[in-house]
């Protein structure tokens, strides 16, 4: 019974934390920034690290070049990370028509050394060639709305931050069949939860969270903190680990604005999904922020307790009441938090699937968390530790 007492004690701070996230998210104003004269618009350098993205990079660049933003106030640097397909050729076709699109090859910046984080090196290469006062990073499979950079500019002018974390959402279609559609729904819900926590945590300076698919920072500040130095040996973390180096004292701003949302495709296969989440979990041991480590440990423990309770209840009938109470407290508090977040991202219709996905969510959290700490994974055709 000691374990069940521990489970009950554990669920209480989890529920309290989610209520805090809920209140923090609602406290963030959906700011509509005032328009400014073009002379005040900051110069943005958009950096896109691309490896084997022939199927995605065209739509990405189309959305980037269709911005309602002065073409002479932004540039796009696509860094070809040893692609083995036609990625470079697609980018070159844009370069021939848009003067602010440029392709560079990562191979020109390396001496043949093996790296554990090619993406950070690619971003560094792009920054080294950039002319902008602001660096904006996104991924080659992302698409932005036409007001994306204008909204970023409004934030820069009005808030004067050193770093901007902006929202990202997963697309939910097209899908080949109902199972893939449900799989996309699950990823959209799960990722939306992470985005909601990101906004809530950053707005209250509770802990650091970020996603490099929609991140902006001052080039000068990036250089002041030493760029990726010290974290360049870690496979991922070009977003959150860099944010830790910036620190809240340099003003990190979460941009809660629908025009700032960047959309990206979910993973098409279960293998790809687990590799992605293991990659994300793999950097957690390197966080300097103790508070995010406690949050991650709590989430892992909550899901482990739920699994143990469910398995134990199969053999001990009296444990069903513990399982039911534990499950309801977890799910109700999570749905409460997700209600306003899903409204912002236009994904409220997906909430009906939330309870249905709970078993898979528990398993993926436990597996990805464990392998992220002790295993390796395959990403973009490379084996990463």
N, C-alpha and C positions, 0 to 999 in steps of 0.2 A: 504493500500500500504506500510505501515511501515514494515510489515513482509517481503514483497518481497524485499524491500531494504536491510533488514537484511540478507536475504538469499544470495543476490548477494555479499554483503560484506563478508559473511562467506566463500563462495566458493573460494575466491581469496587466502587467506592464506592456505587453504587446498591444492589447486593446487600447490602453492609454496612449501609446505612441501613435497608433493609427488615428485616434481622435485628434491628437495634436497636429498630425500631418493634414487632416481634414480642415481644421481651423486655419492652419498656416496657408494652405492652398487658397482658401476662400478669401484670405486677407490680401492676396496679391491682386492688385488692380490690373485689369486688362487695358493697359495704357494705349491710347491712340495718340501718337506723337504728332506735334504740329509740323506742318510742311515748312521747309526752309529753302532759301535761295540756293541755287546750284553752287555758288561760290563758297558756301559753308559745308557742302557735302564732303565727308571724309573720303579719301582715296582707299579703296579696298583691294587687297590682293587675295583672290580666291585660290586656294591650294587644293588640288585633287590628286591624291595618290591612287594610281590605277594599275591593277595587275589582272590581265586576262578579262577585261571588261568590254569586249567588243559588242556584246549584246545589250549593254546598258549605257555606255558612255555617250551615245548619240542623243538619247532623250535627256540625259543629264545636262549636256552642253546646250541643248535647245532651250531648256528652262533657264540656264544661266545667261544666255545671250539675249533672251527676251525680257530682261529686267526693265522695269520702268525707272531707270536710273541712268544718269548721263554716261554714255559709253567711254568718255575720256576720264571718268572718275573711278573706274574699276578695271582690273585685268584678271585673267584666268590662267593659271599655270597648272597644266596637267603633267604630272611626273610619271613617266612610264616605268613601272617597276618590273623590268625584265619580262614583259608580257610575251606569251607564246602564241598569240592570236593576232587579229587585225586591229587591236586597240589603237596603236600608233597611227595607222592609216586613217582611221575615223577622225582622230583628233586633227591630223594634218589637213583633212578636208575642211574642217572648221577654221583652221588657222589661215587657209587661203581666202576665206570670205570675211573673217572678223579679225580686225587688227589687234584686238585685245585678248585673243586666245593664243596661247603659246604652249608648245610641247617641248619638254626636256626629258632626257633619258637618265635614269638613276645610274646606269652603268658608267656614265661620264664622271660621276662623283665618287666612285668606289675604286679601290685598288685590287679588287678580287677577293677581299676578306669576307668570310662568312659572318652574317649578322643574325641576331635573334630578333631584331625589330627593324625590318626593312621599311615599314611604314613611317616610323619616326625619321629615319634617314631620308626618305622621300620628301617628307614635309620640310625638313631642314634644307634640302636641295632647292625646293620651291621658294622658301623664304629667302635663301641666299641670292636669288635672282630677282626677287620682288622689289617693287618701287613704292608700294603702299605703306601708309602709316598704320593701317589695320590689316591684320591677317584674318582671313575667314577660311576655316577648313570644312570640307564636306566630303562625301564619298562618291565614287563613280556610279553607284547605283541609286543615287538620290535625285529628287526633282524638287525644285522650289517654285513658289508662286511668283507672279510678276512684281509684287511689292516687297519681296524678301529683303533686298539690299536697301531699299528706301526706308523700310521699318528699322533695320539695323542702324542706318544713319541717324534716324530720329532718336534712337536710344543713345547713341554716342553723343549727340548734341545736347540732349536734355539731361542725361544722367551722368555723363563724364566718367564711365567705368574704366577699368583696365581690362576686364574680361566680360564677355557676354555669353551666357549659356542659353541657347534658344531651343524651342521644342522640336521634337522629331516624332513622327508616327509611322507605323507600318501600314502599307496598303493591304487590302483584304481580297483583292481579285486581280487578274482572273485566276480561276482554279480549274483543274482538269476534271475533278470529280468532287463529290460531297465530302469525302474524307480529307482531301487536300484543303477544301474550303474551311472545314472545321479546324484544321491544323493552322490555317492562316488566321482564323478568328482567335484561336488560343494565343498565338504569338502577338497579335495586335493588342489583346487584353493585357498580357503579361508585360509587354513593352510599355504600354500606356501607364501601367502601375509604376514602373520605374521612372517614367517621365514626371508623373505626379509627385513622387517622392523627391525627385530632383528639384522641382520648383519649390516645394514646401521647405525642404532642408536649406536650400540656398537663401531663400527669402528671410529666414530666421537665423542664418549663420549657425545652424545646428551641426551640419557636417557637409563634406564636399561630395558632389556627384556631378557628372557631366557626360556628354556624348559628343565625340568628335565629328559626327555627321552634321552638326550645326553649332559650331563654336567659333567665337571671334575674340581676338585679343590684340592689344597694342603691340606692334612690332618692337618698339623701344623697350617695353616692359619684358617681353620675351627675352630680349638680349640681356637685360639687367639681371634676370634670375638665372642666366646661364643656359637658356633654352632647355633642351632635353638632357643636358649633361647630368650624370648621376642616375638617370632613369632610362638611359638609352640601351641598356642591356636587358630590359624587361620587354617581353614580346608586345604587349599592349600598353595602354596607359598614356597615349598621346593626348588624352583629354583630361582624365581625372587626376593622374599623377602630376601633370603640368599645372592643373588648377591648385593642387596642394602647394606647389612651388610659388605660385602667385600669392596665395593667402588672402583671407577675407579683408585684411588691412589695406589691400590695394583695390578694394571695391569690385566684387564680383556680382554681376546683375543677372537675374533670370528674366528673360524677355517673354512675358506672358502675353502674346499677341498672335492671333490666328494668322495674320499675314506673314508672320515669321516662321510658320511651320514648314519643315522640310519633310517630304515623304520618301520612304524607301521600301523596297520589296522585302518581305519576310523570306526566311530560308525555305527552299522548295522541298527539302528532304529532311528526314529525322536525323540522319547522320550530320548534315550540315548544321542543323539547329543545335545539336549537342556540342559540336565543335565550336560553334560561335559562343555558346554560353560557358563552356569550359574555358575558352579564351578570356572571356570577361571575368570569370571567377579567379583565374590564375594570378591576377595582379593584386588580389585582396591582401595577401600576406605582406606586400610591400607598402601598404598604406601607412602613412605616419599619423593619420587622423584616428585617434583611439575611439572616438564616438561612432564612426562608421563601422569599425571592427566589432563593436558591441552590438550594433544594429544587425549586422550580417550574422553574427553568432546567435542572436536571438531568433532570427528568421529560420536559421538552420535547425535550431533546437525545437522550435515550434513544430516544424514539419516532421522532424524525427519523432517527437512525442505523438503526433497524430497517427503516424504509421504504426508505432508500437501499440498504441491504444486500439487501433483497428484490428491488428493481428491478434492481440490478446482477447478482444471481445469475441472473436470467433470460437474461443475455447472456454471463456468465462462469461456466462450470460449476464452476471450482475454488473459487468463493466460497460454495458451498452449505454447506461445513463451518463457515465463519465464521458464516453465518446461523443454522445449527442450534445452535451453541454459544451464540451471543448470545441466541437465542430461548429456549433451555432455561434459561439462567441467569436471564433476566428472569421467565419464567412460573413456574418452580419457587419462586423467592424470593417472588413475589407470592402464590402459593397458600399457602405456608408462613405468611405473615403473615395471610392471610384465614381460615385454618382456625379459630383461636380467636375471631376477630371474628365470623365467620358463625355460630358456635355461640351467641354471646351474643345476636345479633339473630334467631336462629331461621331462618337462611337458608342453612344448610349444603348443603341439597339443590340449591341453585343453582350450586354450584361446578363441576358437570359441564359447564356451558355456558361456563366461563371461557376455555378455549383457543379455542373456536368464535368467541367475540366479539373476539378479539385484533385482527383486521384493522380492524374498525369502530372499536375503541377507539383505535388508532393514528391513524386519519384524523381522528376527532373531536378528539383532543387537539391535533393540529397546526392544524386549521382554527379551533377555538374559541380557542386561544391566540393565533393571529395576528389574528383579527378582534377579539378582546377588547382587543388592544393598539392596533390601527390602524383598526378599523371602528366601526359603530354597529349598533344592534339594535332590534327592536320588542318592547315589553313592556307588557302590559295595555292594548294599543291606543295606546301612545305610542311615538314615535321617540325613542330615548335615545342620547346620545353617550358 
